[in-house]
Amino acid sequence: MPRYIALLRGVSAMNAKMPELKAAFESAGFTHVKTVLGSGNVVFDADKTDDATLEAKAEAAMQRELGRSFYTIIRSREELEQLLAADAHGEHGIPAEAKRMVSFFRSAPTPRVELPLAENFASVFLVRGREAFTAYVPRDNDPVFMRLIEKAFGKDVTTRTLDTVAKCAKA
């Protein structure tokens, strides 16, 4: 049975408890459910089907069990492993001190502006398939990174560090 990762937009410890989120996914019939970190990453097994079916099933279960739903983007473990192996950040010379990020979409995005988009040590530099590769150098109290992603793609997106993607792929 394939292993999938649900990447939820907008989850934090303030608005969702991980045990309740896990229970919601189990109520949908998913098995071997595990949450990773406290930021809306749910790993589970399910019969092979398309991502849209899994996304709808997960969102319906959250609405039913939690009284609210989080925008859900599904990837298979295999897809995350391939993404990590491709090393898009390394290919584009992103400096070691930068936070390496991946933004996930349900379908291949069309940027609203020309890429690369860069400002104040943050950049959105590549779209490949259903992901956008981004990076930023951490700076005190500067949310420019998320503004660039929303400027380029809107809000139907969720973003993770490469470290989080790797943890999800291993879970």
C-alpha positions as CSV (number, residue, x, y, z in Angstrom):
1,M,0.0,0.0,0.0
2,P,1.4,3.4,-1.0
3,R,2.6,5.9,1.7
4,Y,1.3,9.5,1.3
5,I,2.1,12.8,2.9
6,A,-0.7,15.4,3.4
7,L,0.8,18.9,3.6
8,L,-1.8,21.2,5.2
9,R,-1.8,24.9,4.8
10,G,-2.1,27.1,7.9
11,V,-1.8,24.5,10.7
12,S,-0.1,25.4,14.0
13,A,-0.2,24.2,17.5
14,M,-2.6,27.1,18.2
15,N,-5.3,25.9,15.8
16,A,-5.0,22.1,15.6
17,K,-3.9,19.5,18.1
18,M,-1.9,16.7,16.4
19,P,-3.7,13.8,18.1
20,E,-7.1,15.1,16.9
21,L,-5.7,15.7,13.4
22,K,-4.3,12.1,13.4
23,A,-7.8,10.8,14.5
24,A,-9.5,12.7,11.7
25,F,-7.3,11.0,9.1
26,E,-7.9,7.6,10.7
27,S,-11.7,8.3,10.5
28,A,-11.2,8.8,6.7
29,G,-10.0,5.2,6.5
30,F,-6.3,6.0,6.2
31,T,-3.9,3.6,8.0
32,H,-0.6,3.9,9.8
33,V,-1.3,7.6,10.3
34,K,1.5,9.7,11.8
35,T,1.9,13.5,12.3
36,V,5.3,15.0,11.7
37,L,6.2,18.1,13.7
38,G,3.4,20.4,14.7
39,S,2.9,22.2,11.4
40,G,0.4,20.2,9.4
41,N,2.2,17.2,8.0
42,V,0.3,14.0,8.1
43,V,1.8,10.8,6.8
44,F,-0.5,7.8,6.1
45,D,-1.1,4.7,4.0
46,A,-4.0,4.4,1.5
47,D,-5.0,2.5,-1.5
48,K,-3.5,3.8,-4.7
49,T,-5.6,6.6,-6.1
50,D,-5.2,10.1,-7.5
51,D,-4.1,13.0,-5.2
52,A,-7.4,14.9,-5.7
53,T,-9.4,12.1,-4.3
54,L,-7.1,11.8,-1.2
55,E,-7.2,15.6,-0.7
56,A,-11.0,15.7,-0.8
57,K,-11.3,12.7,1.5
58,A,-8.8,14.3,4.0
59,E,-10.5,17.7,3.9
60,A,-14.0,16.1,4.4
61,A,-12.7,14.1,7.4
62,M,-11.2,17.1,9.0
63,Q,-14.4,19.1,8.6
64,R,-16.5,16.3,10.0
65,E,-14.1,15.5,13.0
66,L,-12.6,18.9,13.8
67,G,-15.3,21.2,12.7
68,R,-12.9,22.8,10.2
69,S,-10.7,21.9,7.3
70,F,-7.2,22.9,6.2
71,Y,-6.3,23.2,2.5
72,T,-4.6,19.9,1.8
73,I,-1.9,19.0,-0.8
74,I,-1.0,15.4,-1.2
75,R,2.3,13.9,-2.4
76,S,3.5,10.3,-2.4
77,R,6.6,9.3,-0.4
78,E,8.2,8.4,-3.7
79,E,7.5,11.9,-5.1
80,L,9.2,13.5,-2.1
81,E,12.2,11.2,-2.3
82,Q,12.6,12.2,-6.0
83,L,12.3,15.9,-5.2
84,L,15.0,15.6,-2.5
85,A,17.3,13.6,-4.8
86,A,17.0,16.2,-7.6
87,D,18.6,18.9,-5.4
88,A,17.2,21.9,-7.3
89,H,18.7,24.3,-4.8
90,G,22.2,22.9,-5.4
91,E,21.7,23.1,-9.1
92,H,21.0,26.8,-8.8
93,G,23.8,27.7,-6.4
94,I,21.7,28.6,-3.4
95,P,24.2,29.6,-0.6
96,A,24.6,27.2,2.3
97,E,23.4,29.8,4.8
98,A,20.1,30.2,3.1
99,K,16.9,28.4,4.2
100,R,16.0,26.0,1.4
101,M,12.3,25.8,0.9
102,V,9.8,24.1,-1.3
103,S,6.3,25.4,-2.0
104,F,3.7,22.8,-3.0
105,F,0.7,23.2,-5.2
106,R,-2.2,20.9,-6.3
107,S,-1.4,21.4,-9.9
108,A,1.5,23.0,-11.8
109,P,1.5,26.7,-11.0
110,T,1.8,29.5,-13.5
111,P,3.7,32.3,-11.8
112,R,1.9,35.7,-11.8
113,V,5.2,37.4,-12.3
114,E,8.5,36.6,-14.1
115,L,10.9,34.4,-12.2
116,P,13.3,34.6,-10.6
117,L,11.7,36.9,-8.1
118,A,14.1,38.3,-5.5
119,E,14.0,40.8,-2.7
120,N,16.0,41.4,0.5
121,F,17.9,38.1,0.5
122,A,14.8,36.0,-0.5
123,S,14.0,34.4,-3.9
124,V,11.6,32.3,-5.7
125,F,13.8,30.9,-8.4
126,L,12.3,27.8,-10.1
127,V,9.1,26.1,-10.8
128,R,9.4,22.4,-11.6
129,G,6.2,20.4,-12.0
130,R,3.9,21.0,-9.0
131,E,6.6,22.6,-6.8
132,A,8.3,26.0,-6.6
133,F,11.8,26.2,-5.2
134,T,12.5,29.1,-2.9
135,A,15.2,30.3,-0.5
136,Y,15.9,33.0,1.9
137,V,18.5,34.2,4.3
138,P,16.9,34.6,7.8
139,R,16.6,38.2,8.9
140,D,15.1,39.6,12.0
141,N,11.4,40.5,11.7
142,D,11.3,40.4,7.9
143,P,8.4,38.5,6.4
144,V,9.5,39.2,2.8
145,F,9.9,35.5,2.0
146,M,6.2,34.7,2.3
147,R,5.1,37.9,0.6
148,L,7.2,36.9,-2.5
149,I,5.6,33.5,-2.6
150,E,2.1,35.0,-2.4
151,K,3.0,37.6,-5.0
152,A,4.2,34.9,-7.4
153,F,1.5,32.3,-6.8
154,G,-1.4,33.5,-4.6
155,K,-2.5,31.7,-1.4
156,D,-3.3,28.1,-2.6
157,V,0.1,26.9,-1.7
158,T,1.9,25.5,1.3
159,T,5.6,25.7,2.0
160,R,8.1,23.5,3.9
161,T,11.8,23.5,4.5
162,L,13.8,20.8,2.8
163,D,14.5,19.4,6.3
164,T,10.8,19.0,6.9
165,V,10.3,17.4,3.5
166,A,13.0,14.9,4.4
167,K,11.4,14.1,7.7
168,C,8.1,13.5,6.1
169,A,9.6,11.3,3.4
170,K,11.2,9.1,6.1
171,A,8.2,8.9,8.4
